[in-house]
Amino acid sequence: MSSVPEKDWKRLSSLKQSLLNSACETIFERIEQISSTRKGREHEAYLALWKVINKEDNAIAEIFDDLKRSNAVVK
């Protein structure tokens, strides 16, 4: 596996926090939508929230955890 060129790595590194925040904001929007329509279906909404958080936490971890030049292409 080849690593990302230094110039591209610096750019990606500078964008990491912004990209992470954007991904989290998208998740919050999904959570707010589920939460705002929970009336009368609280348990179903709770299960939906749990699924969203679990799935998205795994995705965020896969993309952003341990991000380095040698694995940036794969992530």
N, CA, C and O atoms as a GROMACS GRO file, in nm:
protein
  300
    1MET      N    1   0.085  -0.117   0.000
    1MET     CA    2   0.000   0.000   0.000
    1MET      C    3   0.090   0.123   0.000
    1MET      O    4   0.183   0.133   0.080
    2SER      N    5   0.062   0.216  -0.090
    2SER     CA    6   0.143   0.338  -0.094
    2SER      C    7   0.080   0.446  -0.008
    2SER      O    8  -0.041   0.447   0.015
    3SER      N    9   0.164   0.536   0.038
    3SER     CA   10   0.114   0.645   0.121
    3SER      C   11   0.076   0.764   0.036
    3SER      O   12   0.112   0.773  -0.082
    4VAL      N   13   0.003   0.853   0.095
    4VAL     CA   14  -0.042   0.975   0.030
    4VAL      C   15   0.077   1.072   0.020
    4VAL      O   16   0.154   1.082   0.115
    5PRO      N   17   0.092   1.141  -0.092
    5PRO     CA   18   0.200   1.240  -0.101
    5PRO      C   19   0.191   1.344   0.011
    5PRO      O   20   0.082   1.375   0.059
    6GLU      N   21   0.305   1.396   0.052
    6GLU     CA   22   0.312   1.489   0.164
    6GLU      C   23   0.217   1.609   0.148
    6GLU      O   24   0.147   1.646   0.242
    7LYS      N   25   0.215   1.667   0.029
    7LYS     CA   26   0.130   1.784   0.003
    7LYS      C   27  -0.018   1.749   0.027
    7LYS      O   28  -0.092   1.825   0.089
    8ASP      N   29  -0.060   1.634  -0.025
    8ASP     CA   30  -0.200   1.590  -0.008
    8ASP      C   31  -0.229   1.555   0.138
    8ASP      O   32  -0.338   1.581   0.188
    9TRP      N   33  -0.131   1.496   0.205
    9TRP     CA   34  -0.149   1.461   0.345
    9TRP      C   35  -0.168   1.585   0.431
    9TRP      O   36  -0.253   1.587   0.520
   10LYS      N   37  -0.091   1.688   0.404
   10LYS     CA   38  -0.105   1.812   0.480
   10LYS      C   39  -0.244   1.872   0.458
   10LYS      O   40  -0.305   1.922   0.553
   11ARG      N   41  -0.292   1.868   0.337
   11ARG     CA   42  -0.426   1.920   0.307
   11ARG      C   43  -0.533   1.838   0.379
   11ARG      O   44  -0.623   1.893   0.442
   12LEU      N   45  -0.522   1.707   0.371
   12LEU     CA   46  -0.619   1.620   0.438
   12LEU      C   47  -0.614   1.642   0.589
   12LEU      O   48  -0.719   1.649   0.654
   13SER      N   49  -0.495   1.652   0.644
   13SER     CA   50  -0.480   1.675   0.787
   13SER      C   51  -0.546   1.805   0.830
   13SER      O   52  -0.606   1.813   0.937
   14SER      N   53  -0.534   1.907   0.746
   14SER     CA   54  -0.593   2.036   0.780
   14SER      C   55  -0.746   2.032   0.771
   14SER      O   56  -0.813   2.114   0.834
   15LEU      N   57  -0.800   1.941   0.694
   15LEU     CA   58  -0.945   1.929   0.677
   15LEU      C   59  -1.010   1.831   0.775
   15LEU      O   60  -1.132   1.828   0.788
   16LYS      N   61  -0.930   1.751   0.842
   16LYS     CA   62  -0.983   1.643   0.926
   16LYS      C   63  -1.087   1.692   1.025
   16LYS      O   64  -1.196   1.634   1.032
   17GLN      N   65  -1.058   1.794   1.102
   17GLN     CA   66  -1.152   1.840   1.205
   17GLN      C   67  -1.281   1.892   1.142
   17GLN      O   68  -1.389   1.865   1.194
   18SER      N   69  -1.270   1.963   1.034
   18SER     CA   70  -1.387   2.016   0.964
   18SER      C   71  -1.474   1.901   0.910
   18SER      O   72  -1.597   1.905   0.921
   19LEU      N   73  -1.410   1.802   0.852
   19LEU     CA   74  -1.484   1.686   0.799
   19LEU      C   75  -1.551   1.607   0.911
   19LEU      O   76  -1.664   1.561   0.896
   20LEU      N   77  -1.481   1.592   1.022
   20LEU     CA   78  -1.538   1.521   1.136
   20LEU      C   79  -1.659   1.598   1.191
   20LEU      O   80  -1.763   1.538   1.220
   21ASN      N   81  -1.645   1.729   1.204
   21ASN     CA   82  -1.757   1.810   1.252
   21ASN      C   83  -1.876   1.802   1.158
   21ASN      O   84  -1.991   1.794   1.202
   22SER      N   85  -1.850   1.804   1.029
   22SER     CA   86  -1.958   1.794   0.930
   22SER      C   87  -2.029   1.659   0.940
   22SER      O   88  -2.152   1.653   0.935
   23ALA      N   89  -1.953   1.552   0.954
   23ALA     CA   90  -2.013   1.420   0.969
   23ALA      C   91  -2.098   1.413   1.096
   23ALA      O   92  -2.208   1.357   1.094
   24CYS      N   93  -2.048   1.469   1.204
   24CYS     CA   94  -2.124   1.470   1.330
   24CYS      C   95  -2.251   1.554   1.318
   24CYS      O   96  -2.355   1.516   1.372
   25GLU      N   97  -2.244   1.665   1.249
   25GLU     CA   98  -2.362   1.748   1.230
   25GLU      C   99  -2.470   1.674   1.152
   25GLU      O  100  -2.588   1.684   1.183
   26THR      N  101  -2.429   1.599   1.052
   26THR     CA  102  -2.524   1.518   0.976
   26THR      C  103  -2.592   1.415   1.066
   26THR      O  104  -2.712   1.391   1.054
   27ILE      N  105  -2.516   1.355   1.154
   27ILE     CA  106  -2.571   1.258   1.249
   27ILE      C  107  -2.668   1.326   1.344
   27ILE      O  108  -2.775   1.273   1.372
   28PHE      N  109  -2.631   1.445   1.395
   28PHE     CA  110  -2.721   1.519   1.483
   28PHE      C  111  -2.853   1.551   1.413
   28PHE      O  112  -2.959   1.544   1.475
   29GLU      N  113  -2.847   1.585   1.286
   29GLU     CA  114  -2.969   1.614   1.211
   29GLU      C  115  -3.060   1.491   1.204
   29GLU      O  116  -3.181   1.502   1.217
   30ARG      N  117  -3.001   1.376   1.182
   30ARG     CA  118  -3.079   1.251   1.178
   30ARG      C  119  -3.139   1.222   1.315
   30ARG      O  120  -3.254   1.179   1.326
   31ILE      N  121  -3.060   1.244   1.420
   31ILE     CA  122  -3.108   1.222   1.557
   31ILE      C  123  -3.223   1.316   1.589
   31ILE      O  124  -3.323   1.275   1.647
   32GLU      N  125  -3.209   1.442   1.552
   32GLU     CA  126  -3.315   1.540   1.577
   32GLU      C  127  -3.444   1.502   1.504
   32GLU      O  128  -3.553   1.519   1.558
   33GLN      N  129  -3.431   1.452   1.382
   33GLN     CA  130  -3.549   1.411   1.307
   33GLN      C  131  -3.620   1.295   1.377
   33GLN      O  132  -3.742   1.295   1.391
   34ILE      N  133  -3.544   1.198   1.420
   34ILE     CA  134  -3.604   1.083   1.490
   34ILE      C  135  -3.666   1.128   1.621
   34ILE      O  136  -3.778   1.089   1.654
   35SER      N  137  -3.595   1.210   1.695
   35SER     CA  138  -3.642   1.257   1.826
   35SER      C  139  -3.768   1.343   1.814
   35SER      O  140  -3.857   1.335   1.898
   36SER      N  141  -3.774   1.424   1.711
   36SER     CA  142  -3.889   1.515   1.697
   36SER      C  143  -4.017   1.444   1.657
   36SER      O  144  -4.126   1.501   1.668
   37THR      N  145  -4.007   1.320   1.612
   37THR     CA  146  -4.126   1.244   1.570
   37THR      C  147  -4.151   1.124   1.661
   37THR      O  148  -4.211   1.025   1.618
   38ARG      N  149  -4.105   1.131   1.784
   38ARG     CA  150  -4.113   1.014   1.873
   38ARG      C  151  -4.246   1.000   1.946
   38ARG      O  152  -4.275   0.893   2.000
   39LYS      N  153  -4.327   1.105   1.949
   39LYS     CA  154  -4.451   1.104   2.027
   39LYS      C  155  -4.534   0.979   1.996
   39LYS      O  156  -4.571   0.954   1.882
   40GLY      N  157  -4.563   0.903   2.101
   40GLY     CA  158  -4.644   0.782   2.086
   40GLY      C  159  -4.568   0.661   2.037
   40GLY      O  160  -4.624   0.552   2.027
   41ARG      N  161  -4.441   0.678   2.007
   41ARG     CA  162  -4.358   0.567   1.961
   41ARG      C  163  -4.218   0.579   2.018
   41ARG      O  164  -4.118   0.562   1.948
   42GLU      N  165  -4.213   0.610   2.146
   42GLU     CA  166  -4.088   0.639   2.214
   42GLU      C  167  -3.988   0.524   2.208
   42GLU      O  168  -3.869   0.545   2.182
   43HIS      N  169  -4.036   0.403   2.231
   43HIS     CA  170  -3.943   0.290   2.229
   43HIS      C  171  -3.889   0.266   2.089
   43HIS      O  172  -3.770   0.240   2.071
   44GLU      N  173  -3.974   0.274   1.990
   44GLU     CA  174  -3.930   0.259   1.851
   44GLU      C  175  -3.827   0.367   1.816
   44GLU      O  176  -3.726   0.339   1.751
   45ALA      N  177  -3.852   0.489   1.858
   45ALA     CA  178  -3.759   0.599   1.833
   45ALA      C  179  -3.627   0.575   1.905
   45ALA      O  180  -3.520   0.600   1.849
   46TYR      N  181  -3.634   0.527   2.027
   46TYR     CA  182  -3.513   0.496   2.103
   46TYR      C  183  -3.429   0.392   2.028
   46TYR      O  184  -3.307   0.407   2.015
   47LEU      N  185  -3.492   0.288   1.979
   47LEU     CA  186  -3.420   0.184   1.906
   47LEU      C  187  -3.359   0.241   1.777
   47LEU      O  188  -3.247   0.205   1.741
   48ALA      N  189  -3.431   0.328   1.709
   48ALA     CA  190  -3.380   0.391   1.588
   48ALA      C  191  -3.258   0.478   1.621
   48ALA      O  192  -3.160   0.479   1.547
   49LEU      N  193  -3.266   0.552   1.731
   49LEU     CA  194  -3.153   0.635   1.773
   49LEU      C  195  -3.031   0.549   1.804
   49LEU      O  196  -2.920   0.580   1.762
   50TRP      N  197  -3.053   0.441   1.876
   50TRP     CA  198  -2.943   0.352   1.910
   50TRP      C  199  -2.876   0.298   1.784
   50TRP      O  200  -2.754   0.291   1.775
   51LYS      N  201  -2.958   0.258   1.686
   51LYS     CA  202  -2.903   0.205   1.562
   51LYS      C  203  -2.822   0.310   1.487
   51LYS      O  204  -2.713   0.281   1.437
   52VAL      N  205  -2.875   0.431   1.479
   52VAL     CA  206  -2.804   0.539   1.409
   52VAL      C  207  -2.671   0.566   1.478
   52VAL      O  208  -2.567   0.572   1.412
   53ILE      N  209  -2.675   0.583   1.608
   53ILE     CA  210  -2.552   0.616   1.681
   53ILE      C  211  -2.449   0.503   1.669
   53ILE      O  212  -2.331   0.528   1.647
   54ASN      N  213  -2.493   0.381   1.684
   54ASN     CA  214  -2.402   0.267   1.675
   54ASN      C  215  -2.340   0.257   1.536
   54ASN      O  216  -2.219   0.242   1.522
   55LYS      N  217  -2.423   0.265   1.432
   55LYS     CA  218  -2.374   0.254   1.295
   55LYS      C  219  -2.280   0.369   1.261
   55LYS      O  220  -2.171   0.348   1.207
   56GLU      N  221  -2.321   0.489   1.294
   56GLU     CA  222  -2.240   0.606   1.258
   56GLU      C  223  -2.112   0.615   1.341
   56GLU      O  224  -2.010   0.662   1.292
   57ASP      N  225  -2.117   0.570   1.466
   57ASP     CA  226  -1.996   0.568   1.547
   57ASP      C  227  -1.893   0.475   1.485
   57ASP      O  228  -1.774   0.508   1.480
   58ASN      N  229  -1.938   0.361   1.438
   58ASN     CA  230  -1.847   0.268   1.371
   58ASN      C  231  -1.789   0.329   1.244
   58ASN      O  232  -1.670   0.314   1.216
   59ALA      N  233  -1.873   0.399   1.167
   59ALA     CA  234  -1.826   0.461   1.043
   59ALA      C  235  -1.725   0.572   1.072
   59ALA      O  236  -1.622   0.580   1.006
   60ILE      N  237  -1.754   0.655   1.170
   60ILE     CA  238  -1.661   0.763   1.205
   60ILE      C  239  -1.529   0.706   1.256
   60ILE      O  240  -1.422   0.756   1.220
   61ALA      N  241  -1.537   0.603   1.337
   61ALA     CA  242  -1.414   0.541   1.387
   61ALA      C  243  -1.332   0.484   1.272
   61ALA      O  244  -1.210   0.499   1.268
   62GLU      N  245  -1.398   0.419   1.178
   62GLU     CA  246  -1.328   0.359   1.065
   62GLU      C  247  -1.258   0.465   0.980
   62GLU      O  248  -1.147   0.443   0.931
   63ILE      N  249  -1.322   0.578   0.964
   63ILE     CA  250  -1.266   0.683   0.879
   63ILE      C  251  -1.161   0.767   0.952
   63ILE      O  252  -1.054   0.792   0.897
   64PHE      N  253  -1.191   0.810   1.074
   64PHE     CA  254  -1.108   0.912   1.138
   64PHE      C  255  -1.010   0.860   1.243
   64PHE      O  256  -0.910   0.926   1.269
   65ASP      N  257  -1.036   0.746   1.303
   65ASP     CA  258  -0.944   0.695   1.404
   65ASP      C  259  -0.816   0.645   1.338
   65ASP      O  260  -0.821   0.577   1.235
   66ASP      N  261  -0.703   0.678   1.398
   66ASP     CA  262  -0.572   0.632   1.351
   66ASP      C  263  -0.545   0.670   1.205
   66ASP      O  264  -0.485   0.592   1.131
   67LEU      N  265  -0.589   0.787   1.166
   67LEU     CA  266  -0.566   0.835   1.030
   67LEU      C  267  -0.420   0.877   1.016
   67LEU      O  268  -0.371   0.962   1.091
   68LYS      N  269  -0.351   0.818   0.920
   68LYS     CA  270  -0.211   0.850   0.894
   68LYS      C  271  -0.183   0.836   0.745
   68LYS      O  272  -0.264   0.780   0.671
   69ARG      N  273  -0.071   0.885   0.703
   69ARG     CA  274  -0.039   0.884   0.560
   69ARG      C  275  -0.045   0.744   0.499
   69ARG      O  276  -0.090   0.728   0.386
   70SER      N  277  -0.002   0.646   0.573
   70SER     CA  278   0.006   0.510   0.517
   70SER      C  279  -0.131   0.445   0.497
   70SER      O  280  -0.143   0.350   0.420
   71ASN      N  281  -0.236   0.495   0.565
   71ASN     CA  282  -0.368   0.434   0.547
   71ASN      C  283  -0.474   0.531   0.496
   71ASN      O  284  -0.591   0.495   0.487
   72ALA      N  285  -0.434   0.653   0.462
   72ALA     CA  286  -0.529   0.756   0.420
   72ALA      C  287  -0.601   0.719   0.290
   72ALA      O  288  -0.718   0.752   0.274
   73VAL      N  289  -0.534   0.652   0.200
   73VAL     CA  290  -0.598   0.614   0.073
   73VAL      C  291  -0.713   0.517   0.099
   73VAL      O  292  -0.818   0.528   0.038
   74VAL      N  293  -0.694   0.424   0.188
   74VAL     CA  294  -0.796   0.325   0.220
   74VAL      C  295  -0.913   0.390   0.296
   74VAL      O  296  -1.029   0.359   0.271
   75LYS      N  297  -0.880   0.479   0.388
   75LYS     CA  298  -0.984   0.544   0.468
   75LYS      C  299  -1.060   0.644   0.385
   75LYS      O  300  -1.152   0.708   0.434
   0.00000   0.00000   0.00000
